Amino acid sequence: MEIGKKILGVWVGVNLPFFVSGVSAMEPDSIYRREKIEVGMDSGIVSRTLSSLPAVAIDSLGMEARVDSSRVDTAFQVPQEISNPDWDIAAPPRKRPWLSGVEVVGTNALFHIITRYIIHEDYAQITWSSIKNNFKTGFLWDNDKFNTNLFFHPYQGGLYFNCARSNGLNFWESAPYALFGSSIWELFLELQPPSTNDIISTTLGGMALGEVSYRLSSLALNGQARGWNRFAHEAVGLILNPVRGVNRLMTGEAWRVGPRYVDRMATVPFYFQFDVGYRVLNCFDSQPNRSRHIGFIGFNMVYNDPFEIEGNEPFEHFTARMLLNLFSRQPVIGEASICASIWGRAHDYANGNELFAGIFQNYNYYDSESFSDESSYTPFRIAETVSYGPGLLYRARFQGNNSLSLNGFLSGIVLGGSLSDYFQFHDRDYNMGSGYSVRVNGLFSLRQKLGLYLAFENYHIFTWKGYEQKDYEHIDQNYLNAQGDVGNARLQRLNFRASFAIAPQLSIAAETAWYRRKTHYKYFPDVRSDTFEFRLMFSYHI
């Protein structure tokens, strides 16, 4: 359960920063350049760059992509026949389901060796008796930390998922391997009873983080690069997807010269944004009233144009975001988000406007800590770890390179977490449960220079299974089996951002956000808090 923070945190902490540094280290033939690339197709010429995207692309988080409108190719299509010789794409790899299973077992064995013999974690000191007891006890709700349960476990599941994905299996075929890996860990390799929340977050959350990391690594790899340029591509691919990187080293693909694109996913147009700036959090309800000043870096991505996809393939379009706090007592991972289409259909209107409707998988994560040593008061903490639901994306174009994008999502939360004001046990200061979320946003772009963005998010999580006696001194931490305090928690976030392009790939932005947390408890007084945030940042667009 606690494996994530000490092992996986090393990977996640450097994941996206190295992605950016790796990009800058690549030669001009890198896939990250903005220069237009043209390749022959039976049906004509297809361009695969940012110029293939619309003049303004917006994700569910309000990220903007600006390109020269004179280079927008409205006839862009993602190639459907990857065997076409005019596209320099590697043939699909042979499926190796048995090898995938062996790698899942090997990954767990490696984790166990590290946690038991190097880190010397108590939960890794398993015996045959503990394994037998795990099967006898069954699945319980555990008491690990917020980031361990709701961020690092999905990341761990992504590694299991990619044991299959990197061995030729598709999205749905790889999903059982995330469940397989999680089950082995929970039942055999931990001293504590198996965890209900871990099996959900590691399996379903792992599918989301695993597929995103797989597709990102496809964008990074270049089968025709040589020398240090090849090393840079492979290094970035390894950091983005460790399992795939190790597989490429073992099979020799890491240095074998072959087709430019390692798979069809490598040909997809994308947009990447790197932010660096300053943020201040002010919680009006803390005693005394305090502010926290924070440096941050952020990473934002739009993968594929949703209005140009077939819509049958999971994660054919997704958006991703991560915010890392710097030089503060706040959690390193302050925000993380994925919004991916599972299935959908696009529709073009006669006036040029576009609509995409589909089913989306969502992952949203917000974390904060107390502003001072004198107070244990935490402003907000909530996670939508596993959720699914319908979504609508709409884009309207106007004269003068102006555009309006509107997005809306309604999701059922299978597993989520929310801050608790009363439940304090072991590493737990939060409740778990399920519920729903509603997210709407809109972006108006004026002449591809000025962007105005407004968004509202509402997360509502219900906790049913509690333990209200509070006699924690006589309870084994591994057998409490509670979601937290019975009740429901709601976090509402309203934010506005204005950005201005000061150069073709550089913009400056200011953003404000208001967080309102309202928690209703069945056995304790209700709590409401308000937190205000201001951000000032520079953004570099790739």
N, C-alpha and C positions, 0 to 999 in steps of 0.2 A: 504494500500500500504506500509506503514512504519511499519506494525506490525512485520515483520520478524526480524529486527535487535534487538528489545528490548525483544521480547518473545522467538523467535526461536533461536536467537544467543546463548542463554544460553545452549540450548541442543547441538547445533552443536559444540560449542567451547569445550565441554567436551566429545563429542561423542566417537571419536576414542581413545583419551588418556585413558579413562576408559575401553575401549575394551582391551587395552594392560594390564592395571593394573588388570582388572578382570581375564584375562588369567593367570597371575602369581599367583593369589590368589586361583586358583582352585587346587583340589587334583589331584593325578596321573591318575585318571580315566577320566580326562578331554579330550575332543575331540581335544584339541590343541597339545597334545603330539606328538612327532615324532615317538614314538614306533609303530611298526606295529600291527594292529588289524585285526584279521581274523574272519570271520563269515561264517557259512555254507550256501550254496545255493544248489538248486537242481542240478545245473550244475557244482558244485565244490566249491572251495574256492575263495573268492574275498577279496582283501585287500583294505582298505580304509584309506590311510594316504598319506603323502607326497611321500612315496615310490611308490605309485601308479602313481605319475606323472612322466613325462620323466626326464632324468637326468638334463636337463636345460629347464625350462619353461620360456617363455618370453611373456610379454604383449606388447601392443602398446606403452608402455612408457619405455620399456627396462629393466624391472625388472627381476632379475635372481633368480631362485630357484635351490639350489644345494642339491642333495641327493646322498646317497651312491649308486653307479651304480650296486653294487652286489645285491641290494634289489629292483631294479626296476622290477615291475610286468607288463610285456607287455600285459598280458591277462586281465588287469583290465577292468571291465565294471560297469557302474552305474546300479544298479538293476532296472528293469522295473516293476516288480510285487511287489509293496510295501506291499501287503497283505501276502506275504510269511512269515510263522511263524518263520522261522529261522532268519529273519531280525527283530530286535526289534524296529519296527517303529509303531507309533501311527496310527490308522485308520484316513482317511481323515475327517476333521471336517464337520459338517452339515452346509450347506450354509444358511446364514441368510441375505438376501438382504434387508429386511425391517429394521432390526436392524442396518445394515450398514448405511442406510440413516439417521436413528435417530442419530447415532453417529457423522455423518458429521455435522448435524444441531447442536448437542450438542458441538462439537469442536468449531464451529464458535461462538456459544453463549458464551463459555468460553473465547475465544479471545476477544470478544466484551466487556465483563464485565471487563476484565483486562485493556484493552486499554481505556475504557471510564471512569471507576470508580476508578481505581488504578493508572494507568499511566497518565490519564487525557489528552489523545491526542486530538488535535483539530478535526482531521478527523473522530473520533469516536462519535462526538456529533451529531448524526443523528436525523432527524425529519421526520414526514410523508411527509412534503414538499420536503425534500432533496431526499427521496426515489422516489417520483413522478418525480422530476427533473432528476434523474439518468436515468429513463426509457425514458424521453423525449429527453435528450441530446444524449444518445447512447454512444458507446465506443470511447475513445480518447487515444492518446499516453500520458502517464503521465511523471512526472518530479522527480521521486524518485531517490535515490542514486543508484550507480552502483551495489553494493553488495545486496541491497534490491531487485531490480528488477531481477537481473540475477543469484543470488544465493539463497537468503532466500525465495523468492516466490516459486521456485521449491521445496525447503525443505518443505514449508507449504503445497504444493500440495501433497507431499509424505505422509503427515499425513492424508489427506482426502483419498488418495489411500489406505492406510493401514486400514482405518475404514472398508473397504470391504475385503481387502486381509486377514486380521486377523479374519474375520468372514466366512472363507471357500470359498470365491470367487477366481477365478483364475486371471491371469494377465489381460486378455482382459475384463473380467467381472468387474474388479475393476476400469478400466480406466474411465468409466462415472462418478464415484463418485468423482474423482479429478475435473472434469468439473463442477459437481453439487456443490461441496464445494466452488470452485472459483467463480462461478456465484452468489451464495448467498452472498458471501463477497463483491463482486464488486457492485452488484445492490442494496443491502439492508443495508449493515453494514458500509459503508464509506460515508463521506460527499461529497467527490469528485466524479465526473462522473466515470463510470466504465472504466477500462483500457484495451486497446487492447493488449498491451504487457504482462500484468499480466495474462489475461485469457489464453494466449499461454504458457507462462513459467510455470504457476502454474499447468496447466493440463498436457501438454506433458513432461515438465521437471519433474513434480511431479511423473509421472509414472516411470521415470528412477530412481530417488533418492528413491522413495518408494519401488520399487522392490528390489533394492540393500539392503536397510535397512531390508526388510523382510527376505531375504535370509541370511544376516549376523546374524540376531537374531535367525534363525533356527540353525545355527552353534553353537551359544552360549548356547542354552537351553539344559538341561539334565533332563529328566523325572524321572530318577532313583536316582539322587543325593539327599542327605539328609543333614540337619543341615546347618552349615555355608557354606559348599560346594554348597548346593542348593541355598542358599541366593546369593552367588557370581554369579552363572549362571543366576539366575533371574534378578539380578541387572544389569549385562552386557546386557542381552536381553532387559530390560526396557530402558536403555540408547540408545541402537542401534535403538530400535523401540518403542517409547513411547506409541503409541496407542495399539500395541499388548501387551505390558507389563501391561497396565491398564486393558485390557480385560482379561488377565490371572488372575489378582488379583480379578476382579469382579466375574469370573466364578469359582474360586478356583483352577484353573489349576496350579497356581504358587506354590502351596504346595502339590498338589495331586501326589502321586507316581504312575508312569505308565511306558510305554515303554521308552527305552533309547532315541530314536530319535523322535522328535515331528512331523516330516514330512519327506518326501523323500528328500527334499532339505538339510536336516541335514546330509545326508550320503555322500555328495559330497566332493571329495578331494579338498583341497585349499592350498594356500601358502600366508603367511603374513610376511611383512617386516616392521620393525620399524627403522627409521633413526634418528640420532641426529648429528648435526654438525654446521658448520659455512659457511656462504655465503657472498660474497661481490659483490655489483652491482656498476658498473662504467658507467656513462652516458657521452659520449664524447661531446654531444651537449648542455649540460647545461652550464649556465653562472653564476658563474665560474664553471669550471669542478670539479665535486664532486663525491665522492664515498660514499656508504652506507654499513656499516658492520653490519651483521645480524646473530643472532643465529636462529636456526630453528630445528623443529622436523617434520618428515615426516612419512606417513603411506601409504603402498603400498600393493595391494592384487591381486592375480590371483585366480579366482573362477572356478574350474573345468578345465580339460584338453580339449581344443577345438577339438583335434584330436580323442577324444574318446566319443563324445556326438552324440546323434541322430540328433540334429539340428532343431527339430520342435518346441521346447519350447522357448519362449522369455526369455532371460537372463539365459539360461542354462550354458552359459559361459560369464564371464565378467571380466574386470580388473578395478581397482579403485585406485585412488591416491589422497592424500591431503597433502599440505605443509602449516605449521603454522609458521609464523615469530615470533621471540621472541626478546625482549630487543631492539626494534628499533621503528622508527616512520612509518614503513611500515605497510600495512594492516595485520591484524592477519591471515586472510586466503589469502595466496599469490598465491596458485595454487590449483585447484581441477579438477579431470578428471574421467570420466566413459566411457568405451567403451564396449558395450554389444551386443552379437549376438541376433538378432531377429529371424533369420532363416538361415540355412546353411547346407552344406554337407561336409563331410570329405572324403578324398581319400588316400588310402595307395598305395605307389608304390612298385614294386618288390624289389628294392634296399633298402627298409626300410625307405625311405623318406616319408614325410606326407604333405598333403595339406588340408586346410579348406577354403572354399569359402562361403560367405554368405552376408546377409544384417545386418548392425549394426546401433544401436542408439548411438550417441556420445554426450558427454557433456565435454567441455573444458573451463577452466576459469583461466585467468592470471590477476593479479592486482598488481599495485605498486602506490606509492605516490611520491610527490616531495621530493628531497633529502635535502632541506634546507628551513628554514623559509623565507629567502630572495628571494626565487624564487618560482613561481607557476608552474614551468616546471615539468611535469610528464613523466617518460621514456616511459612506455607502459601500456596499459590496453585493454584487448579484451576478449570476451566471445563467445563461441559457445554453446549457451544455449540449443537449440533444433536442432538436425540435424540427418539425416538418409542417408545411402548410402552403396555401396558395399565395401567389404573388403576381402583381401587375406592373409592367414597365411601359411607360408611354413617353414618346419623344415627338415634339412638334418643332418644325423649322419655320423661321420667318425671314423676311427680306433683310439684307444687310448682315448676313452671317450671325444672326441672333437665333437662339434656340431655347426651348423650355423642356425640361425632363421632369417627369413625375413618377414616383415609385410608391408602391404600397404592399405590405406583407402582413398576413395574419397566420400565426403559427401556434400549434399545440406543443407545449413543452413536455417532453417525456421525462427529462431529468434536469433539474436546475438547483441553484443554491442561492440563499439570501442571508444577509447579516442578521444575527439575533442579538438582542439587548440583554437576554437573561440566560440563554443556554451557554454555559461556560464549562466545558468538560474536556480534559486531556488537551488535544490540539484543536478542538472544535469551539468556534464562536459564531457559528452560522447554522441555519436550518437547510434541509434539503426537501425536495418535493417535486411537484409537477404543476402545470398551469397553462398559461397562454401568453402570447406577446402580440403587440400591434406596433408596426413601424411604418411611418409615412414620411416622405421627403420630397423636396423639389429644388431644382437648380435652374436659374435663369442666367444665360450667358450672353453678354453684350459684346458683339464684334470680336469674340474670342479673346477679349482682353480683361473684361470685368466679369467676375462670377459672384452671384448672390445665392446663398444656399440656406434653406430652412428645413429643419427636421424635428420630428417628435417620435419618441419611443416610449412604450409602456410595457413593463414586464410585471406579471402577476403570478406569484408562485404560492401554492397551498401546501401546508404541512399537516399531515393527519396523524402520524404515529409519533407520539411524544412520550416523555418520561418526566412526570411533574413532581415526584416526591422530593427530588433534589438531594437525596441522601447519597451523594456520590462517593463518600468515603468507604462505603462497604460494597461498592460495585466494581468488578473487574472492567477496566476500560475496553476490553475486547468483546464484552458481552452486553453492553448497554442496549444496543439494538433500537435506536430511536432516530427519527428524522430530525428531531429538534423540538422546539416549543410549538405546540399545536396552535395554528392560526394561519394567517396569510400575509404576505409581504408584497408591496407594490413599489416599484421604482419607475419614476417618470423622468425623462430627460428631454429637454427642449434646448436646441442649440441653433445658433445663427453664425454664418461665416461669410466674410467678404474677402475676395482675393483679386489681385491685380497682376497681370503678366508684365514684368519689367524686362524680360528678354524671351526669346523663343522657347527656352527650356527652364526658365527661372521665374518664379512668382513670389510675391509676399502676401501674407494672409493674416487676418485677425479674426478670432473666433470667441464667442461667448457661449456658455452653457449653464443651464440651471437644472439641478438634480433635486427631486423631491422624493423622499423615502417615507412611506406610510406603512406601518406594520401593526396589524391587529392580532392580539394574543387572546387566547381563550381564558387563560388563568392569570394573566398579568396585565398591568396597564398598557394601553396602546402607546406607540411612539411615533412621532413625526419629526423629520429633520429636513432642512433645506441647505443646499450647498451651491455656491456660485463659483464658476470657473471662467478664467480669461486666458486665452492663448495668443501669442504672437510668434509667427514662424516664417521661415524661408522654405520654399519647396523647389526641388529640382526634379524635372520630369524626364523620364527616359522613354 
